[in-house]
Amino acid sequence: MPSMAGGLDIHRKPVTFDYLDLVTGEVRCGAGRPGRPGAFRSWLARFEDPAGVAFAAGACTGWRYVTEELQRAGMEAHPALVAHAPTSAAMTQPTENVACKADIMRRL
């Protein structure tokens, strides 16, 4: 069982993240721009025990790259299907993000 679990929501350039330290209860949220592989790898290096970290990533453009980098770092990687979110031309980005994050958390 991981000691840290979170979700990554991938957009065109930024990757937003939410993760929970299951030991301390600390929650972190934010965004990064992992335009180069080295930048995302550096961000992943912040986790002291990669084997105890699990992330789910929204399965959209860029999910494969993010999942491969998580696995390369020794972390659990789970794709979350944004297809579970209802699609509509009227759907706003925040609503879409909530649906994707809900699917991410169900998978962890």
N, C-alpha and C positions, 0 to 999 in steps of 0.2 A: 504494500500500500504506500502511495507517495506521501511525503511529508509536505509537499507543496503542490497545489493544483491550480490551473488557470486556463484562460481562454485567450486566443489571439484572433482578432478580427482584421482581415486583410483588405485594404482598399487599394487604389491605384498606386499610391506611393507610401502613405503611412501605414504602420501596423499598430493598432491599438491593443492594449493588453489589460487584463484584470487577473490578478492571481492572489491566492489565499495561502498563507503559511498555516498549515493545519496544526502545527505545534504551538505557535504563539498567538494565532488568531489575527495576525497583522494582514491587512489587505492593501495591495498596491494597484494603482491604475495609472495609465498614461499612454503615450504614443511615441513611436520612433519612426525613423525613416531609414530602413535597412537597404538603401539603394545598392550597396555593394555587399558581397558575401562577408567580407571582413567586418563590416559594421554590425551585422546581425550576430555574427559569431562573438564579437566583443561584448555585445549586450547579454548573450547567453552565459558568458563567463562569470557573470555576477553571482550565479548560483553555486554555492559551495559543494553541494552534493548532487550532481546532475542525475544520478540514478534514482534519487528521491523526488524528482520533479516530473510532473505530467502536465502537458498542455494539449488542448484541443484547438484546432485551427479551422476557421471558416473555410469551407471548400469552394473557393472562387479563384479568380486569377491570382497566381502566386502561391497557392496553398501547397503545391508540391515542393517548391523551393524551401518554404518555411518548414514543412514536415521533414524534409531531408536534413536540414540544418539541425533541427531538434534531435533527430536520431543520431546524427554525427556527433553531437555533444553528449550523447549517452542518456538522453531524456526520453520519456514516453511521449509519443506523438499520436494524436487521434484526430482524424478528419471529422469535422462536423458539417453536415449537409445543410447548406442554406436553402436547398430545395424544400425543406420542411416549412420554411417561412412562406406565408401566402404571397403570391405575386399580384401586383396591381400597379397600374400607371399612377394611381393616386397615393401609393404607399410612400411614406416619408423615410428618409435615411435613419432617423432615430428609432422608428418602429422596426425597421428591418434589422438594425443592430440588436435590439432587445430580443427579437425572435431568434437570431443567430446565437446570441449568448445563452439563451435558454437551452437551445439544442446542444451547445458546447457543454454546459454544466450537466445536462442529463447524461452525456457520454462519459463524464468523469465520475 
